[in-house]
């Protein structure tokens, strides 16, 4: 065999490896752009409480974490942790993660009950080790969602009035994260997040015995950068026990908001025929003259601390506390008169159990069983009444190939209250997530 033929064979193998990697990267980029298109247009919530703040904040984490009350303390070598970037230092394999959910809500007031449902793509992420003790991840998650239809009836000076409010939109985050083990068991990580989205609101006023009504349309296009940093520490104890602790800090950030507002008057082409409404007058508000054309929306700072203990490859239990400076939230363009903001917090408990991870005789012994509980004070105050949210969650992670798995999660919860003539939401969430593992950046040896 000529000397050059061996070198040519090595080059061919390297070419095949590069083609394999490029194919995987192309598939991820294609999936990412598909999700960008989907989450930018989807309405992921049907909640009256999304009228306030920047909308209803979407729960953080993967389906695995949400099935454990939302705790993000556990560092896994085969899965992306999107809550604490420091845990990425533990990645040993390339991990592709995606999740979706179906949400059902029964919205209850003192006078009525209605049921709503929605489906959404919750996240897509790719994480991989660069070198030993250094991990990297990119992904896309919905940050907040707006979706509501409200009505208010009142009588002023003997004249009945009907106010209707509608809203839709979302804010999404594209994130880049990295984590590195700086000392034995101690890792540091940081995440940079690019926020983008649009929120649209519509307010209508109808007066009885009047053949026209007014409608105010407000739109905000949001852009901005935010970040967080994290620390994670883990230490092995006797009897294969291991403790883990987590700390994540998110500093206050600003989103740029480009706004527009239009007021229209609608009337009937034929008196008494509500099906033939026409626009009688439209007025575009000069927001620049009152300093509201371009505003800044404040996202409050937040920190989270957690602690957990477990036995390698068998069980884990943890608790996490999150504090949010929600009273610092502000949105000069879109504001409500009956709402105040107070500092919020969340307490979460959760864990998992694997009967026998390497069982050959029983598939169900290799399944991971998850459960958790969370209680949250959202930071929203309506009519001087705090709005709370709590839920109980369960989940099953089914091994499908190697370290890959398919996870189903369930959550039952309640948000809000009937006090002060407010609204209570009873909800059920079904979540499905998948994690696929592979080796992309392994060094190939040739003999």
Rosetta blueprint (number, residue, H / E / L):
1 X L
2 X L
3 X H
4 X H
5 X H
6 X H
7 X H
8 X H
9 X H
10 X H
11 X H
12 X H
13 X H
14 X H
15 X H
16 X H
17 X H
18 X H
19 X H
20 X H
21 X H
22 X H
23 X H
24 X H
25 X H
26 X H
27 X H
28 X H
29 X H
30 X H
31 X H
32 X H
33 X H
34 X H
35 X H
36 X H
37 X H
38 X H
39 X H
40 X H
41 X H
42 X L
43 X L
44 X L
45 X L
46 X L
47 X L
48 X H
49 X H
50 X H
51 X H
52 X L
53 X L
54 X L
55 X L
56 X E
57 X E
58 X L
59 X L
60 X L
61 X L
62 X L
63 X H
64 X H
65 X H
66 X H
67 X L
68 X L
69 X L
70 X L
71 X L
72 X L
73 X L
74 X L
75 X L
76 X L
77 X L
78 X L
79 X L
80 X L
81 X L
82 X L
83 X L
84 X L
85 X H
86 X H
87 X H
88 X H
89 X H
90 X H
91 X L
92 X L
93 X L
94 X E
95 X E
96 X E
97 X E
98 X E
99 X E
100 X E
101 X E
102 X E
103 X E
104 X E
105 X E
106 X E
107 X E
108 X E
109 X L
110 X L
111 X L
112 X L
113 X E
114 X E
115 X E
116 X E
117 X E
118 X E
119 X E
120 X E
121 X E
122 X E
123 X E
124 X E
125 X E
126 X E
127 X E
128 X E
129 X E
130 X E
131 X E
132 X L
133 X L
134 X E
135 X E
136 X E
137 X E
138 X E
139 X E
140 X E
141 X E
142 X E
143 X E
144 X E
145 X E
146 X E
147 X E
148 X E
149 X E
150 X E
151 X E
152 X E
153 X E
154 X E
155 X E
156 X E
157 X L
158 X L
159 X E
160 X E
161 X E
162 X E
163 X E
164 X E
165 X E
166 X E
167 X E
168 X E
169 X E
170 X E
171 X E
172 X E
173 X E
174 X E
175 X E
176 X E
177 X E
178 X E
179 X E
180 X E
181 X E
182 X E
183 X E
184 X L
185 X L
186 X E
187 X E
188 X E
189 X E
190 X E
191 X E
192 X E
193 X E
194 X E
195 X E
196 X E
197 X E
198 X E
199 X E
200 X E
201 X E
202 X E
203 X E
204 X E
205 X E
206 X E
207 X E
208 X L
209 X L
210 X L
211 X L
212 X E
213 X E
214 X E
215 X E
216 X E
217 X E
218 X E
219 X E
220 X E
221 X E
222 X E
223 X E
224 X E
225 X E
226 X E
227 X E
228 X E
229 X E
230 X E
231 X E
232 X E
233 X E
234 X E
235 X E
236 X E
237 X L
238 X H
239 X H
240 X H
241 X E
242 X E
243 X E
244 X E
245 X E
246 X E
247 X E
248 X E
249 X E
250 X E
251 X L
252 X L
253 X E
254 X E
255 X E
256 X E
257 X E
258 X E
259 X E
260 X E
261 X E
262 X E
263 X E
264 X E
265 X E
266 X E
267 X E
268 X E
269 X L
270 X L
271 X L
272 X L
273 X L
274 X L
275 X L
276 X L
277 X E
278 X E
279 X E
280 X E
281 X E
282 X E
283 X E
284 X E
285 X L
286 X L
287 X H
288 X H
289 X H
290 X H
291 X L
292 X L
293 X L
294 X E
295 X E
296 X E
297 X E
298 X E
299 X E
300 X L
301 X L
302 X E
303 X E
304 X E
305 X E
306 X E
307 X E
308 X E
309 X E
310 X E
311 X E
312 X L
313 X L
314 X L
315 X E
316 X E
317 X E
318 X E
319 X E
320 X E
321 X E
322 X E
323 X E
324 X E
325 X L
326 X H
327 X H
328 X H
329 X L
330 X E
331 X E
332 X L
333 X L
334 X L
335 X L
336 X L
337 X L
338 X L
339 X E
340 X E
341 X E
342 X L
343 X L
344 X E
345 X E
346 X E
347 X E
348 X E
349 X E
350 X E
351 X E
352 X E
353 X E
354 X E
355 X L
356 X L
357 X L
358 X L
359 X L
360 X L
361 X L
362 X L
363 X H
364 X H
365 X H
366 X L
367 X L
368 X E
369 X E
370 X E
371 X E
372 X E
373 X E
374 X E
375 X E
376 X E
377 X E
378 X E
379 X E
380 X E
381 X E
382 X E
383 X L
384 X L
385 X E
386 X E
387 X E
388 X E
389 X E
390 X E
391 X E
392 X E
393 X E
394 X E
395 X E
396 X E
397 X E
398 X E
399 X E
400 X E
401 X E
402 X L
403 X L
404 X E
405 X E
406 X E
407 X E
408 X E
409 X E
410 X E
411 X E
412 X E
413 X E
414 X E
415 X E
416 X E
417 X L
418 X L
419 X H
420 X H
421 X H
422 X L
423 X L
424 X E
425 X E
426 X E
427 X E
428 X E
429 X E
430 X E
431 X E
432 X E
433 X E
434 X E
435 X E
436 X E
437 X E
438 X E
439 X L
440 X L
441 X L
442 X L
443 X L
444 X L
445 X L
446 X L
447 X L
